[in-house]
Amino acid sequence: MRKVTCLLVLIAAVSLAACASPESAGPELIGPYPSVTAVIRADADGGRLDLLGVRVSAVELRAAATQLAAALFGSENVGEAAPTVADTSAVPHSLLTTSVPVAIPAPGVQLTIDEATVDQALGSLHPHSTAVWACSERRTVQVITQAPGAVSSDVVSGTCQVAGSSIVNDGTDWTAAVAIGPVTGPSLQPVLLWSAAFLLAAATLAAFLWSRRKRRRSEPEPSAVPPVH
C-alpha cells in the first residue's frame, strides 16, 4: 500500500506541475548598463508595449516608450504612456518600467522591427544594451528573427520570445518580423492533463486492489483447530 500511495503522490505532483500556468520565458534584462528592454505584449484585449530601463531617466523612458510604440504600431494606434514606476528592490540597480497601450486589430498585425528603428526611438536614453521581446497571452504570435543568438519560433501563450538584442558598438544589425494573430480560445491542455492524471491514478488504484484481492484468494485457508475438551 505504501508503494501505491507514493505513486499516487508522484502522479499528483507531476500533474500540478504540468497544469500550472506557464511562467514567462522572459524578458531578461541584459547588460552592460544603461540597459533598455522593450516588451511587446499581445493579449485578448489588444496589447501594450512595456519599456524596462536600468540606469536611465524616468522622464526620458516614458517619452521613448511612446516613440517606439508609434514606430512599431503607428501613432494612431498608440495610447498615453503610464507614469514610470521604480522597483527599488531590483538588483543591482533600480528598475524603471512604463507601459503604452496599443491597439491591435482583431485579425492581427505584422510588425517589422530592426535595430535602426529601436536605436532611433531609444536614442535619448543612450543605452549601452537593448533588447526586444514578444509575449503572447491567448493570441497566436510568431517571431521570425535574423538577430544573433535569437531563435525564430511560435510564442506559446503565457511565454515570451526574444526578437533581437544588441550591445553598443557591437557592429551587428538585426531585423525581425513579429506576426500577431487573432485571439485563441483557452487552452485545453490543463484539462486533458488533469483527466489523464485522474485516469492513471484510478487505474493504478484499481490494479492494486485487484492484485491484493487475487492474492488473498490464492492464499490457503487456515485449517480449523479442533476444540479442546
N, C-alpha and C positions, 0 to 999 in steps of 0.2 A: 504493500500500500504506500509505503514511503516513496518508492521509486515513481509511482504514478503521480503522487502529489507534486513531486519535484518537476516531473514532466509537464504537468498542467500549469504550474507556476511559470516555467520557462516559456510555454506557449503564450501565456497571457502577457509576459514581459515583451516578447518579440512582437506581439500584435499591437501593444500600446506604442512601441517604438515606431512601428511601420505606419500606424494610423495617425500619429501625431502630425500636426501641420508642419510642413517642411520649413525649416529655417532658411532665411535668405543666405545665398552663397556669397553675398557681398552687400553693399560695396565695401571694399577695403581701402583705407587711406594709404597712400604711398608717400615716400619722401624722395628727395630732400624737401625741407620746408623753406619758404611758404608753399603750401600744397592746397590744391583745389580739386574737388571731385564733383562731377555733375551726375545726377541720377535721374534717369527718365523713368517715371512710374506710370504704367498704363493699367487702369483698373476699370471696373464696370461702370463707374460714374463719369469717366473721362480720363483725366490724368493730371500729372503735375511734374514740374522739374524742381528737384531739390539740389541745392548747391551747398556743399560742405567745404569749409575752409579752415586751415590751421595757420596761424600767424599772418592773418590778413585783416584788412579794415572791415569792420562790420557794415559801415555805410556803403563802401565800395562793393562788398559781397552782394548786397541786395540789388544794387544797380546792375551788377554783372549778371545776376540770375535773370533779370528781366531781359537784358540784351541777348543772352544766349537762348532763352526761350523763344524770343521773337525771331532769331536767326534760324532756329530749327522748325518752329511750328507756324511762323508768320505772325506779325504783330497783331493782326485782327483776331487771333485765337488765344491771346495771352491775357491773363487777368493781372490783378495787382499783387506784387510780391508781399509775402508776410514779413513782419518785423523779424530781424535777425535774433536768434536765440543762442545764448552761450552755454556750453556744457563745461563747467569748470572742473568737473571730475575726470575729464578726459586726460589721458597720459600719452605723451609727456607734455602736451600743450593744450590749452583750452580749444574746444571745437566749436566753431560757429556754423550755424545752419540757417537757411532761409528757403522758402518754398514759393513757387509761382504756379498757380493753376493754369492748365492749358486745356483747350477744347480739342477732343479727338473725335472725328466722325464715327458714327455707329459702325459703318463697314470697315473702318480702319484707315491708316495712313502710312505712307512710305517716307521715311526720313533718310536723308543723305547727310552724313556727318564726316567732316575732315578736320585734320589738325589745324589747318589755317583758320577755319571758322571758329573753332574753340579758342585758339590763341588770341584772335582778334576780340572776341567777346569778353575774355578774361584778362585782357591786357592791362587794365587799370590795377589789377591785383598783383601784378608782377610775380606770378607763381614760378617756382623752380620745378614743380612737377604737377601734371594734370592727368585726369582720367575721366572717362565717360562710361557709365554703366546703364544697362536697360533692365528694368524689372517688370515682371508680369503678375497681375492679380486678376484671374478669370478672363484674361484676354490672350489670344494667340500672339506671340511675339517671336520673331526670328531675327537673329543677329548674323549678318554676313560681313566679316571684317577682314581687312588686309593689314591689320596692325600687328607689329611684332609681339609675340607672346600671347596674343589673343586667339580664341578658337571660335569659328563660326558654328552656331548651333541654335536649336529651338530653345526658348526660355520656358521652363516649366512654371506653371502658376505658383506663386509664392516664393520664387527664387529670382536671382539676378545674374546677369552675364556681362562681363566687361566687353565694351565695343572698341576701346582703344585707350592708350595711355602714352605719355611721353615725359621725358626729363629735359630740362632746358639745355639747349646746345648739344643734344644727342645726335643731331644730324639725320634723324629719321622723319619721314612723313607717312601718315596713315590715313586711310579712309574706311568708312564703314556704312553699311545700309542696315537700318532698323525697320523691319516690317511689322507694324502693329495691326493685328487683325480684329475681327469682331469679338464681342463678348461671348464667352463659352459658358455652358452650364456647370453647376457644381460637379466636382469630380466624384465618380462612383467608386474610386479606388478604396477609400476608407471603409465603405460599406462592404465591398467584396472581401477585403482583408479580414474584417471582423467576422463575416459569415464563414469564411474558410477556417479561421481560428476556432470558432464555436463548433463547427462540424468536426474538426480534428480532435478537439478536446472531448466531444461527445463520443466519437468513435473510440478514442483511447480508453475512456472510462468504461464503455460497453465491452470492449475486448478484455479488459482486466476483470470485470465482473463475470463474464462468460468463462474465462480461464479459471478463475477461482472456483466457480460452481462446478466446472468439469472435474477439477482436481479433487473436490470434496466427494463427488460421486464415485470416483475411481478408488478412493481410499476404502480399505476393508472395514466393515463394521465391527466394533469390538464385540467379542464373544460374551454371551450372558454368563454372569457369575452365579453359580448355584447358591441358593440361600443356605446359610449356616444355621443348623439346628442345635 
